[in-house]
């Protein structure tokens, strides 16, 4: 993975033993962000894509929600 704007990158190498090695560099720890998102998805009961929604406001705010707009997961 590579984030052009921050210069951050992550590389995951899979091994035959089902283990993996992660190398990441830059101000953003990209693999850690992916891992956090995955764990959040698992904790939410593995929702399907159609359960997510996005609300944007006139001032440019974004809210990601699950199942209904009142259940905000994150605000950007």
Residue pairs with C-beta under 8 A, 6 or more apart in sequence:
1 9
1 10
1 11
1 30
1 31
1 34
2 8
2 9
2 30
3 9
3 26
3 28
3 30
6 26
6 27
6 28
7 26
7 27
8 24
8 25
8 26
8 27
8 28
8 29
8 30
9 24
9 25
9 26
9 30
10 22
10 23
10 24
10 25
10 29
10 30
10 31
10 34
11 22
11 23
11 24
12 20
12 21
12 22
12 31
13 20
13 21
13 22
13 23
14 20
15 21
22 31
24 30
24 31
24 32
40 73
41 47
44 66
44 73
47 66
47 67
51 66
51 67
52 64
52 65
52 66
52 73
53 64
53 65
53 66
53 68
53 69
54 62
54 63
54 64
54 65
55 62
55 63
55 65
55 69
56 62
56 63
57 63
61 75
61 76
62 75
62 76
63 69
63 72
63 74
63 75
63 76
64 72
64 73
64 74
64 75
64 76
65 71
65 72
65 73
66 73
